[in-house]
């Protein structure tokens, strides 16, 4: 048998590969930003040159050290004497260079902003799309708050680096290259002294880079835990209120928040010496150049204009180099964020097999010697064998942890049966040979705790088919016995439910979810204890409507309440991952086993003597694991 591949091998992206894919589509704007940066640096360096020429060749008598065409232009307007009488022209030249530098910087920032926002938009879409295609087991293995934190804070960290630090790093490299080349034309001795400080800055920055990376990752993970705590608290607000857990939740949040703050304080203690050393080295470099440059000027090896320009160039170079250390520190944080984003993107997606089959799903459902265990846990299902004839209804009863829900997950291919552990077939075709989309399109599943979107009731019921008319939506709602309840709301089907359907009762949420599944008109319908929150009368009403409206559908009912499944064509009793009993209600009641004991307990609850004497149903149910 050929088994369809449902999860492709993870394509591991390196940091460099991640950045290359992330920036794809924005290279044009980034190139424009780079050009703007180069122009800004050049014009910024021309401003001190205007001051040098003014000091040495206008106010003093030294020859103009300028390109020939500029010297000829100056001579044509009157030479040194004319400029000395009109110093405003020299000042205007400096202003013009500054204006051009500002314009180039503006162009650079605009281009980088367009590049950055394009990158982040594509990255968010890519992350969200990838998460949608990840297998179910990945989602249950990671906290929702941590996923949100990665897709927000870590993406924002990448934005900060791309929009500010990346272009600043390039600017620093260009600035250092231009500065050194011009500084060598004035004094090679002072230039080498200035260059000697660069390795010192880079060396201690590299040491701190590794330390900061480790501490930032710990702090970032703590933020993810904090986000998960907030998300769980807000999601479970009903439970918090019902059990008076406000004080406990506040204490729990305070502990995690305190740990998060402590980790950031430790990171700050590491950054303190880092910034202090950087400031000291930079200030020392400027001081040394000023002292040695003064001596060079006094001894005549530097003119006053050259000294002024050299000190200016050294300062323009020193602080960006100092800033380069800060960039490396931020890069360490950004690398941690990239690694956390890569963990998501490197997770293997659930993929369609192009050769997957799309058979008719109205056939018999057969569990053929199926055994299954979740990754990292002992085997939960053991040699499960049963058949659900097409168009029939099967009830499944069992205690907590007996494997009832796992059967539904396998049927919907949220998990796959491992090779050699049996198989599940529909109409004689192995589910693993079918396309995933085909299976899930034909298997309707309603869970005990259904999820509703923060939209109107109509939009929730028609979630997969928003184009369906209201009449069809109401028809599904009537079968689910929720139509009357909806009409009692002031806005009817336009009533907006709260987050996760919090404004509806548990039974109403279950019935809306049932109506949503009925809109799919799937040949296989699975109700995973999805009538647990409705009263017995409504339960019976829904089952009667389902039987009438779904005569051609194969139905699997999972419930702890025997009255829900007693009219099923066949009932399967699970115990500790194995089939303990199988048969109709009458047959199972005639046998001495789990089913009859549960039936007797549930029937005896209403008939219990007023004095409370006799067996304790709660204890017996507990003993049975139900």
C-alpha positions as CSV (number, residue, x, y, z in Angstrom):
1,X,0.0,0.0,0.0
2,X,1.3,3.4,-0.9
3,X,1.0,5.8,2.0
4,X,0.3,9.5,1.3
5,X,2.8,12.0,2.6
6,X,1.0,14.3,4.9
7,X,3.9,16.2,6.4
8,X,6.9,17.4,4.3
9,X,10.4,17.2,5.7
10,X,11.3,20.5,7.3
11,X,13.3,22.7,5.1
12,X,15.8,24.1,7.5
13,X,16.6,27.8,6.9
14,X,19.9,29.3,8.1
15,X,19.9,32.8,9.4
16,X,21.4,34.0,6.1
17,X,18.8,32.0,4.1
18,X,16.0,33.4,6.3
19,X,17.2,37.0,5.7
20,X,17.6,36.5,2.0
21,X,14.1,35.1,1.7
22,X,12.7,37.8,3.9
23,X,14.2,40.6,2.0
24,X,13.2,39.2,-1.4
25,X,11.2,41.7,-3.3
26,X,12.6,44.7,-1.5
27,X,16.1,44.8,-3.0
28,X,15.3,47.7,-5.3
29,X,14.3,50.0,-2.4
30,X,17.3,48.8,-0.3
31,X,19.6,49.6,-3.2
32,X,18.1,53.1,-3.4
33,X,18.6,53.5,0.3
34,X,22.2,52.4,0.0
35,X,22.7,55.1,-2.8
36,X,21.1,57.7,-0.6
37,X,23.4,56.7,2.3
38,X,26.5,57.1,0.2
39,X,25.4,60.5,-1.1
40,X,24.6,61.6,2.4
41,X,28.0,60.6,3.7
42,X,29.9,62.3,0.8
43,X,28.0,65.6,1.3
44,X,28.5,65.5,5.1
45,X,32.2,65.2,4.5
46,X,32.2,68.0,2.0
47,X,30.9,70.4,4.6
48,X,34.1,70.4,6.7
49,X,36.1,70.8,3.4
50,X,34.3,74.1,2.8
51,X,35.5,75.2,6.3
52,X,39.1,74.1,5.6
53,X,39.2,76.0,2.3
54,X,37.9,79.1,4.1
55,X,40.5,78.9,6.9
56,X,43.5,77.9,4.8
57,X,43.0,79.6,1.4
58,X,40.5,82.5,2.0
59,X,41.5,83.8,5.4
60,X,45.1,82.6,5.0
61,X,47.3,82.7,1.9
62,X,47.8,79.0,1.1
63,X,47.0,77.8,-2.4
64,X,43.5,76.4,-3.1
65,X,43.6,72.6,-2.7
66,X,40.6,72.0,-5.0
67,X,39.9,70.4,-8.3
68,X,41.1,72.5,-11.3
69,X,37.6,73.4,-12.5
70,X,36.7,74.9,-9.0
71,X,40.0,76.8,-8.9
72,X,39.3,78.3,-12.3
73,X,35.8,79.3,-11.3
74,X,37.1,81.0,-8.2
75,X,39.7,82.9,-10.2
76,X,37.0,83.9,-12.7
77,X,34.9,85.6,-10.0
78,X,37.7,87.5,-8.4
79,X,39.9,84.9,-6.5
80,X,40.8,84.9,-2.9
81,X,40.2,88.6,-2.3
82,X,36.6,88.4,-3.6
83,X,35.8,85.4,-1.3
84,X,37.4,87.2,1.7
85,X,35.1,90.1,1.1
86,X,32.1,87.8,0.6
87,X,32.5,85.1,3.2
88,X,28.8,84.5,2.8
89,X,29.6,82.4,-0.3
90,X,31.8,80.1,1.7
91,X,29.1,79.8,4.3
92,X,26.6,79.2,1.5
93,X,28.7,76.3,0.1
94,X,28.7,74.6,3.6
95,X,24.9,75.1,3.8
96,X,24.3,73.7,0.3
97,X,26.4,70.6,1.2
98,X,24.4,70.2,4.4
99,X,21.1,70.6,2.5
100,X,22.1,68.0,0.0
101,X,23.2,65.7,2.8
102,X,19.8,66.2,4.4
103,X,18.0,65.5,1.2
104,X,20.0,62.3,0.6
105,X,19.3,61.2,4.1
106,X,15.6,61.8,3.6
107,X,15.6,59.8,0.4
108,X,17.5,57.0,2.2
109,X,15.0,56.9,5.1
110,X,12.0,56.9,2.8
111,X,13.5,54.1,0.6
112,X,14.4,52.0,3.7
113,X,11.0,52.5,5.2
114,X,9.3,51.2,2.0
115,X,11.8,48.3,1.9
116,X,11.3,47.5,5.6
117,X,7.5,47.6,5.5
118,X,7.4,45.5,2.4
119,X,9.6,42.9,4.1
120,X,7.5,42.9,7.3
121,X,4.2,42.6,5.4
122,X,5.5,39.6,3.5
123,X,7.0,38.0,6.6
124,X,3.7,38.4,8.6
125,X,1.8,36.9,5.7
126,X,4.3,34.1,5.4
127,X,4.3,33.3,9.1
128,X,0.5,33.3,9.3
129,X,0.1,31.2,6.1
130,X,2.8,28.7,7.3
131,X,1.1,28.4,10.7
132,X,-2.2,27.6,9.0
133,X,-0.5,24.7,7.2
134,X,1.2,23.2,10.2
135,X,-0.1,19.9,11.5
136,X,-2.4,19.7,14.4
137,X,0.2,18.1,16.7
138,X,2.4,21.2,16.3
139,X,-0.3,23.5,17.5
140,X,-1.1,21.4,20.6
141,X,2.6,21.3,21.5
142,X,3.2,25.0,21.7
143,X,1.5,27.7,23.7
144,X,-0.7,30.2,21.9
145,X,0.8,33.1,23.8
146,X,4.3,32.1,22.7
147,X,3.2,32.0,19.1
148,X,1.7,35.4,19.3
149,X,4.8,36.8,21.0
150,X,7.0,35.5,18.2
151,X,4.7,36.9,15.6
152,X,4.6,40.3,17.2
153,X,7.6,41.2,19.5
154,X,10.1,39.1,17.5
155,X,8.9,40.5,14.2
156,X,9.0,44.0,15.7
157,X,12.6,43.4,16.8
158,X,13.4,42.5,13.2
159,X,11.7,45.6,12.0
160,X,13.8,47.8,14.4
161,X,17.0,46.3,13.1
162,X,16.1,46.5,9.4
163,X,14.6,50.1,9.6
164,X,17.4,51.5,11.7
165,X,20.4,49.3,12.5
166,X,21.0,47.7,9.1
167,X,21.2,51.0,7.2
168,X,23.2,52.5,10.0
169,X,25.7,49.6,9.8
170,X,26.1,50.3,6.1
171,X,26.4,54.0,6.7
172,X,29.2,53.3,9.3
173,X,31.1,51.2,6.9
174,X,30.9,53.8,4.1
175,X,31.6,56.6,6.5
176,X,34.8,54.9,7.9
177,X,36.0,54.1,4.4
178,X,35.5,57.7,3.1
179,X,36.9,59.2,6.3
180,X,40.1,57.1,6.4
181,X,40.8,57.8,2.7
182,X,40.5,61.6,3.2
183,X,42.3,61.5,6.6
184,X,45.3,59.8,5.0
185,X,45.6,62.8,2.6
186,X,46.1,65.1,5.6
187,X,48.1,63.0,8.1
188,X,49.0,59.3,7.8
189,X,50.4,59.4,11.4
190,X,47.2,60.6,13.0
191,X,45.1,58.3,10.7
192,X,47.0,55.2,11.9
193,X,46.5,56.3,15.5
194,X,42.7,56.7,14.8
195,X,42.5,53.3,13.1
196,X,44.3,51.6,16.1
197,X,41.2,52.1,18.2
198,X,38.8,50.3,15.8
199,X,39.9,46.7,16.6
200,X,39.5,47.5,20.3
201,X,35.9,48.6,19.8
202,X,35.1,45.6,17.6
203,X,36.8,43.1,20.0
204,X,34.9,44.0,23.2
205,X,31.7,44.3,21.1
206,X,32.2,40.8,19.9
207,X,32.7,39.5,23.5
208,X,29.5,41.2,24.7
209,X,27.6,40.0,21.5
210,X,27.7,36.4,22.8
211,X,26.8,37.3,26.3
212,X,23.9,39.6,25.3
213,X,22.5,36.9,22.9
214,X,22.2,34.3,25.6
215,X,20.6,36.6,28.1
216,X,18.2,38.2,25.6
217,X,17.0,34.8,24.5
218,X,16.1,33.9,28.1
219,X,14.3,37.2,28.5
220,X,12.5,36.8,25.2
221,X,11.3,33.3,26.2
222,X,10.2,34.7,29.5
223,X,8.1,37.3,27.6
224,X,6.5,34.5,25.7
225,X,5.6,32.7,28.9
226,X,4.2,36.0,30.3
227,X,2.1,36.5,27.1
228,X,0.8,32.9,27.3
229,X,-0.3,33.5,31.0
230,X,-2.2,36.7,30.0
231,X,-3.8,34.9,27.0
232,X,-4.9,31.9,29.1
233,X,-6.3,34.1,31.8
234,X,-8.4,36.2,29.4
235,X,-9.6,33.1,27.6
236,X,-10.6,31.4,30.8
237,X,-12.1,34.5,32.4
238,X,-15.3,32.5,33.3
239,X,-13.4,29.9,35.2
240,X,-11.4,32.5,37.0
241,X,-14.5,34.3,38.1
242,X,-16.5,31.1,38.9
243,X,-13.8,29.7,41.2
244,X,-12.7,32.9,42.7
245,X,-9.2,32.5,41.3
246,X,-8.5,36.2,40.8
247,X,-6.0,36.4,43.7
248,X,-4.2,33.3,42.5
249,X,-4.1,34.5,38.9
250,X,-2.7,37.9,40.0
251,X,0.0,36.1,42.1
252,X,0.8,33.8,39.2
253,X,1.1,36.7,36.8
254,X,3.2,38.7,39.4
255,X,5.7,35.8,39.7
256,X,6.1,35.5,35.9
257,X,6.2,39.3,35.5
258,X,8.8,39.5,38.3
259,X,11.0,36.9,36.6
260,X,10.6,38.7,33.3
261,X,11.6,42.1,34.9
262,X,14.5,40.4,36.7
263,X,15.9,39.0,33.5
264,X,15.8,42.4,31.8
265,X,17.5,44.0,34.8
266,X,20.3,41.4,34.4
267,X,20.5,42.2,30.8
268,X,20.7,45.9,31.7
269,X,23.5,45.2,34.1
270,X,25.4,43.6,31.3
271,X,24.7,46.5,28.9
272,X,25.9,49.0,31.5
273,X,29.6,48.1,31.4
274,X,29.2,47.6,27.6
275,X,28.1,51.2,27.0
276,X,30.5,52.5,29.6
277,X,33.5,50.9,28.0
278,X,32.4,52.0,24.6
279,X,32.0,55.7,25.7
280,X,35.4,55.6,27.4
281,X,37.2,54.2,24.3
282,X,35.5,56.6,22.0
283,X,36.2,59.6,24.2
284,X,39.8,58.5,24.6
285,X,40.2,58.2,20.9
286,X,39.0,61.8,20.3
287,X,41.1,63.1,23.1
288,X,44.3,61.4,21.8
289,X,43.7,62.8,18.3
290,X,43.1,66.3,19.6
291,X,46.3,66.2,21.7
292,X,48.5,64.7,18.9
293,X,46.8,66.8,16.2
294,X,47.5,70.0,18.2
295,X,51.2,69.1,18.3
296,X,51.2,68.4,14.6
297,X,49.6,71.7,13.9
298,X,52.0,73.6,16.2
299,X,55.0,72.0,14.5
300,X,53.7,72.9,11.1
301,X,52.9,69.5,9.8
302,X,49.2,70.3,9.7
303,X,47.5,73.6,8.7
304,X,44.8,75.0,10.9
305,X,42.2,74.1,8.4
306,X,43.5,70.5,8.1
307,X,43.6,70.2,11.9
308,X,40.0,71.3,12.1
309,X,38.9,69.0,9.3
310,X,40.8,66.0,10.7
311,X,39.4,66.4,14.2
312,X,35.9,66.7,12.6
313,X,36.4,63.6,10.5
314,X,37.7,61.7,13.4
315,X,34.7,62.6,15.5
316,X,32.4,61.8,12.6
317,X,34.1,58.3,12.4
318,X,34.5,57.6,16.1
319,X,30.9,57.8,17.2
320,X,29.5,55.7,14.4
321,X,32.2,53.1,15.2
322,X,31.1,53.4,18.8
323,X,27.5,53.0,17.5
324,X,28.6,49.9,15.6
325,X,29.2,48.2,18.9
326,X,25.6,49.1,19.8
327,X,24.4,47.7,16.5
328,X,26.2,44.5,17.2
329,X,24.4,44.4,20.6
330,X,21.1,44.9,18.8
331,X,22.1,42.4,16.2
332,X,22.5,39.8,19.0
333,X,18.9,40.4,20.0
334,X,17.8,40.3,16.4
335,X,19.6,37.0,15.9
336,X,17.6,35.5,18.8
337,X,14.3,36.8,17.3
338,X,15.3,35.3,13.9
339,X,16.0,31.9,15.5
340,X,12.6,32.0,17.2
341,X,10.9,32.8,13.9
342,X,12.9,30.2,12.1
343,X,11.7,27.6,14.5
344,X,8.2,28.3,13.2
345,X,9.1,28.4,9.5
346,X,11.3,25.3,9.8
347,X,8.4,23.2,11.2
348,X,7.3,20.8,8.5
349,X,4.0,21.7,6.9
350,X,1.0,19.4,6.3
351,X,0.9,18.9,2.6
352,X,-1.3,17.3,0.0
353,X,-0.3,14.3,-1.9
354,X,-0.9,15.1,-5.5
355,X,-1.6,11.4,-6.1
356,X,-4.0,11.2,-3.2
357,X,-7.4,9.6,-3.8
358,X,-10.8,11.3,-3.6
359,X,-13.2,8.4,-3.3
360,X,-16.9,8.6,-2.4
361,X,-17.1,8.8,1.4
362,X,-20.6,7.2,1.8
363,X,-19.1,3.8,2.4
364,X,-18.5,1.7,5.5
365,X,-16.0,3.0,8.0
366,X,-13.6,0.3,9.2
367,X,-11.1,0.5,12.0
368,X,-8.8,-2.5,11.3
369,X,-6.5,-3.4,14.2
370,X,-5.7,0.2,14.9
371,X,-3.2,1.0,17.6
372,X,-2.0,4.6,18.3
373,X,-0.1,6.7,20.8
374,X,0.8,10.4,20.8
375,X,4.4,11.3,20.4
376,X,6.3,11.0,23.7
377,X,3.4,9.1,25.4
378,X,2.6,5.4,25.9
379,X,0.2,3.8,23.4
380,X,-3.3,4.9,24.0
381,X,-5.4,2.8,21.6
382,X,-4.7,-1.0,21.4
383,X,-5.9,-3.1,18.5
384,X,-9.2,-1.3,17.9
385,X,-11.4,-3.2,15.5
386,X,-15.0,-2.2,14.5
387,X,-17.1,-1.3,11.5
388,X,-19.6,1.5,11.0
389,X,-21.9,0.6,8.2
390,X,-22.7,3.4,5.8
391,X,-25.7,5.5,6.8
392,X,-25.8,4.0,10.3
393,X,-25.3,5.6,13.7
394,X,-22.6,4.3,16.2
395,X,-22.3,5.4,19.8
396,X,-19.1,5.4,21.7
397,X,-19.0,5.3,25.5
398,X,-15.9,5.3,27.7
399,X,-14.2,6.9,30.6
400,X,-11.9,9.9,30.5
401,X,-8.6,9.0,28.7
402,X,-10.1,5.8,27.2
403,X,-9.3,7.1,23.6
404,X,-12.8,8.3,22.5
405,X,-11.6,11.6,21.1
406,X,-8.5,10.1,19.7
407,X,-10.7,8.0,17.4
408,X,-12.2,11.1,16.0
409,X,-8.8,12.8,15.5
410,X,-7.7,9.7,13.5
411,X,-10.9,9.7,11.4
412,X,-10.4,13.4,10.5
413,X,-6.7,12.8,9.9
414,X,-5.6,15.3,12.5
415,X,-3.2,12.5,13.3
416,X,-2.3,9.5,11.1
417,X,-2.0,5.9,12.1
418,X,1.6,4.8,11.9
419,X,2.6,2.2,9.4
420,X,2.2,-1.3,10.8
421,X,-0.3,-0.1,13.4
422,X,-3.4,-1.0,11.5
423,X,-5.5,1.2,9.2
424,X,-8.8,3.1,8.9
425,X,-10.7,2.7,5.7
426,X,-13.8,4.3,4.2
427,X,-15.5,2.4,1.4
428,X,-12.5,0.1,1.4
429,X,-10.0,2.9,0.8
430,X,-7.3,3.7,3.4
431,X,-7.6,7.2,4.7
432,X,-3.8,7.7,4.4
433,X,-4.2,7.2,0.6
434,X,-6.7,10.0,0.4
435,X,-6.1,13.7,0.0
436,X,-6.2,15.5,3.3
437,X,-8.6,18.2,2.0
438,X,-10.9,15.5,0.7
439,X,-11.0,13.7,4.1
440,X,-11.7,16.9,6.1
441,X,-14.2,18.1,3.6
442,X,-16.2,14.9,4.1
443,X,-15.8,14.4,7.8
444,X,-17.8,16.9,9.9
445,X,-16.5,17.2,13.5
446,X,-18.2,18.9,16.5
447,X,-16.1,19.0,19.6
448,X,-17.2,19.1,23.2
449,X,-15.7,22.6,23.6
450,X,-16.5,24.3,20.2
451,X,-14.7,27.4,19.1
452,X,-16.8,30.4,17.9
453,X,-15.4,33.5,16.2
454,X,-16.0,37.0,17.4
455,X,-18.6,37.5,14.7
456,X,-22.3,37.3,14.3
457,X,-24.1,34.1,14.9
458,X,-25.0,34.0,11.2
459,X,-21.3,34.4,10.2
460,X,-20.3,31.6,12.7
461,X,-22.9,29.1,11.3
462,X,-22.0,30.0,7.7
463,X,-18.2,30.2,8.4
464,X,-17.3,27.9,5.6
465,X,-20.0,29.0,3.2
466,X,-20.6,32.8,3.7
467,X,-22.5,32.9,0.5
468,X,-25.3,30.6,1.7
469,X,-28.8,32.3,2.2
470,X,-30.3,32.9,5.6
471,X,-33.0,30.2,4.9
472,X,-30.3,27.5,4.8
473,X,-28.6,28.8,7.9
474,X,-31.9,28.8,9.7
475,X,-32.7,25.3,8.6
476,X,-29.4,24.1,10.0
477,X,-30.1,26.0,13.2
478,X,-33.5,24.4,13.6
479,X,-32.0,20.9,13.3
480,X,-29.5,21.9,16.0
481,X,-32.4,23.2,18.1
482,X,-30.9,26.6,18.5
483,X,-33.1,28.6,16.1
484,X,-35.6,29.6,18.8
485,X,-32.9,30.7,21.2
486,X,-31.3,32.8,18.5
487,X,-34.6,34.5,17.7
488,X,-34.9,35.5,21.3
489,X,-31.8,37.7,21.0
490,X,-32.6,41.4,20.2
491,X,-30.5,41.2,17.0
492,X,-31.4,37.6,16.1
493,X,-28.9,36.0,13.7
494,X,-27.0,39.4,13.6
495,X,-26.1,39.1,17.3
496,X,-22.4,39.4,17.7
497,X,-21.0,36.7,20.1
498,X,-18.1,37.6,22.4
499,X,-14.6,36.3,22.0
500,X,-14.7,32.5,21.7
501,X,-18.5,32.8,22.1
502,X,-18.3,33.9,25.7
503,X,-21.7,35.7,25.5
504,X,-23.5,32.4,24.8
505,X,-24.2,29.5,27.2
506,X,-22.3,26.3,26.9
507,X,-25.3,24.6,25.3
508,X,-25.9,27.4,22.9
509,X,-22.3,27.3,21.7
510,X,-22.5,23.6,21.2
511,X,-25.7,23.9,19.2
512,X,-24.3,26.8,17.0
513,X,-21.3,24.6,16.4
514,X,-23.6,21.7,15.4
515,X,-25.4,24.0,13.0
516,X,-22.1,25.1,11.5
517,X,-21.1,21.5,10.9
518,X,-24.5,20.7,9.3
519,X,-24.0,23.5,6.8
520,X,-21.1,21.3,5.4
521,X,-23.5,18.5,4.5
522,X,-20.8,15.9,5.1
523,X,-21.5,12.2,4.6
524,X,-19.7,11.5,7.9
525,X,-20.7,13.4,11.0
526,X,-18.9,13.0,14.3
527,X,-20.3,14.4,17.6
528,X,-17.5,14.3,20.2
529,X,-19.5,14.7,23.4
530,X,-21.0,17.8,21.8
531,X,-24.4,17.5,23.5
532,X,-23.0,17.4,27.0
533,X,-24.0,21.0,27.8
534,X,-27.7,20.6,26.7
535,X,-30.5,19.3,28.8
536,X,-32.0,15.8,28.2
537,X,-35.1,17.2,26.4
538,X,-33.1,19.3,24.0
539,X,-30.7,16.4,23.5
540,X,-33.5,14.1,22.4
541,X,-35.0,16.9,20.2
542,X,-31.6,17.4,18.4
543,X,-31.1,13.6,18.0
544,X,-34.6,13.2,16.5
545,X,-34.0,16.2,14.1
546,X,-30.6,14.7,13.1
547,X,-32.1,11.3,12.4
548,X,-34.7,12.9,10.2
549,X,-32.4,15.3,8.4
550,X,-29.4,13.0,8.0
551,X,-30.8,9.7,7.0
552,X,-28.0,9.1,4.4
553,X,-25.2,10.2,6.7
554,X,-22.9,8.0,8.8
555,X,-23.0,9.3,12.4
556,X,-20.6,8.7,15.3
557,X,-21.9,9.8,18.7
558,X,-19.5,10.1,21.6
559,X,-21.1,10.8,24.9
560,X,-20.9,10.1,28.7
561,X,-24.7,10.1,28.7
562,X,-26.2,6.8,27.7
563,X,-29.5,8.4,26.8
564,X,-27.7,10.2,24.0
565,X,-26.4,7.0,22.4
566,X,-28.9,4.3,23.4
567,X,-30.8,4.5,20.1
568,X,-27.6,4.1,18.0
569,X,-27.5,1.1,15.7
570,X,-24.4,-0.1,17.5
571,X,-22.6,1.0,20.7
572,X,-18.9,0.6,21.4
573,X,-17.6,0.7,25.0
574,X,-14.0,1.7,25.4
575,X,-11.9,0.9,28.5
576,X,-8.3,1.8,28.8
577,X,-7.8,2.1,25.0
578,X,-9.5,-1.2,24.2
579,X,-12.9,-2.3,23.1
580,X,-14.5,-3.7,26.2
581,X,-18.0,-4.3,24.8
582,X,-19.9,-3.9,21.5
583,X,-23.5,-4.2,20.6
584,X,-27.0,-2.6,20.8
585,X,-28.4,-1.0,23.9
586,X,-30.5,-4.0,24.7
587,X,-27.7,-6.4,24.1
588,X,-25.3,-4.5,26.3
589,X,-27.9,-4.1,29.1
590,X,-28.3,-7.8,29.1
591,X,-24.6,-8.4,29.6
592,X,-22.8,-8.0,32.9
593,X,-20.3,-5.3,32.1
594,X,-19.3,-1.6,32.2
595,X,-22.3,-0.5,30.1
596,X,-25.0,-2.0,32.3
597,X,-23.3,-0.7,35.5
598,X,-23.2,2.9,34.0
599,X,-26.9,2.5,32.8
600,X,-28.0,1.4,36.3
601,X,-26.1,4.3,37.9
602,X,-27.5,6.9,35.6
603,X,-31.0,5.6,36.0
604,X,-30.7,5.4,39.8
605,X,-29.8,9.0,40.2
606,X,-33.3,10.1,39.6
607,X,-34.7,7.3,41.7
608,X,-32.4,7.7,44.7
609,X,-34.2,7.6,48.1
610,X,-34.7,10.9,49.8
611,X,-32.6,9.7,52.8
612,X,-29.6,9.3,50.5
613,X,-29.1,5.7,51.6
614,X,-27.7,3.2,49.2
615,X,-24.8,3.2,46.7
616,X,-23.1,6.5,45.9
617,X,-23.4,7.0,42.1
618,X,-20.5,9.5,42.1
619,X,-18.2,6.9,43.6
620,X,-19.3,4.2,41.2
621,X,-18.9,6.5,38.2
622,X,-15.5,7.5,39.4
623,X,-14.5,4.0,39.8
624,X,-15.4,3.3,36.3
625,X,-13.4,6.2,35.1
626,X,-16.4,8.0,33.6
